[in-house]
Amino acid sequence: MHYAPGNGLAEFLDRVCAAAGFHPRAAVRVEQAAAAPLLAAAGLGPALVPANLVPPRFNGRILWPDPPVRRVLAAYTRPHADPLSTAFLDAVGRDALLMPEHVRRHLGAARRPPRAQSR
């Protein structure tokens, strides 16, 4: 499972695979990243997806990559942000969910995912 060119995860997946020493051969490319775990569960091939894209009632197998795959995200605003933007940035810093609870249950309690860090 791979992402269509232009999808932000396509280049990221290529870099992660290259760092692991291989280049993926895509049998299926998806435009919508949320389709990747569903197609993988249907047997079309493995998919590397952000944990928040795994649906709550997912019936496929979930594995935690070892070593973990990390992606840095950033939020930007004007120097003097409006109240809505400020509230959004505060909420992201306070409530960022890196690993949804239903994915954590699939993986088991043996490995704890990283927590959000504010700087």
C-alpha positions in Angstrom: 0.0 0.0 0.0 1.4 3.4 -1.0 0.1 6.9 -1.3 -0.6 8.7 -4.5 2.0 11.3 -5.7 1.1 14.6 -4.2 -0.2 13.0 -1.0 2.0 14.3 1.9 2.6 10.8 3.1 4.0 9.5 -0.2 7.4 11.2 0.1 7.5 10.5 3.8 6.9 6.8 3.2 9.6 6.7 0.5 12.1 8.3 2.9 11.3 5.9 5.8 11.6 2.9 3.5 14.9 4.2 2.0 16.3 4.7 5.6 15.3 1.0 6.3 17.2 -0.1 3.2 14.6 -0.7 0.6 12.3 0.9 -1.9 8.6 0.0 -1.8 6.9 -1.5 -4.8 3.4 -0.1 -4.9 0.6 -2.5 -6.0 -2.0 0.0 -4.8 -1.8 3.8 -4.4 -4.4 5.7 -2.4 -5.4 9.3 -2.7 -7.1 9.3 0.7 -4.7 8.2 3.4 -7.6 6.9 5.5 -8.2 4.2 2.8 -4.8 2.6 3.4 -5.5 0.7 6.6 -8.9 -0.4 5.3 -7.4 -1.8 2.1 -4.6 -3.4 4.1 -7.1 -5.1 6.4 -8.9 -6.4 3.2 -5.7 -8.2 2.2 -4.3 -5.9 -0.5 -1.0 -5.4 1.2 0.7 -3.8 4.2 0.3 -0.1 5.0 2.3 2.3 7.1 -0.2 4.8 8.4 -0.4 7.5 11.1 -2.1 5.9 14.2 -4.9 8.4 14.1 -6.0 7.0 10.7 -6.8 3.6 12.1 -10.6 3.4 12.5 -12.0 2.5 16.0 -13.5 -0.8 14.8 -10.4 -1.9 12.7 -10.3 -5.6 12.3 -6.8 -5.9 10.8 -3.5 -6.6 12.6 -1.6 -3.6 13.9 2.1 -3.7 14.6 4.3 -1.0 16.1 7.3 -0.3 13.9 10.7 -1.0 15.5 12.4 1.4 15.6 9.4 3.7 15.8 8.7 5.9 12.7 8.3 9.6 13.6 7.0 12.5 11.7 7.4 16.1 12.9 4.4 18.3 12.6 4.3 22.1 13.2 1.5 24.6 13.5 2.1 28.2 12.2 0.3 31.5 12.7 0.8 35.2 12.3 3.0 36.9 14.9 -0.1 38.3 16.6 -2.5 35.5 16.3 -6.3 36.1 16.5 -8.1 34.5 19.4 -9.3 31.5 17.4 -5.8 30.6 16.2 -4.4 31.1 19.7 -7.1 28.7 21.1 -6.3 26.2 18.4 -2.5 26.3 19.1 -3.2 26.0 22.8 -5.4 23.0 22.3 -2.9 21.2 20.0 -0.1 21.7 22.6 -2.3 20.5 25.4 -4.4 17.8 23.9 -2.3 16.4 21.0 -3.2 12.7 20.7 -0.3 10.7 19.2 -1.8 7.3 19.8 -5.6 6.8 19.9 -6.8 4.5 22.7 -8.3 1.9 20.3 -4.9 1.5 18.6 -3.1 1.3 22.0 -5.5 -1.6 22.9 -4.6 -3.4 19.6 -0.9 -3.0 20.4 -1.2 -4.0 24.0 0.3 -2.3 27.0 3.8 -3.7 26.4 4.9 -0.6 24.5 3.9 2.9 25.4 3.8 5.4 22.5 5.6 8.7 22.9 3.7 11.6 24.5 3.4 15.0 23.0 6.1 17.4 24.1 5.6 21.2 24.2 8.5 23.5 23.7 
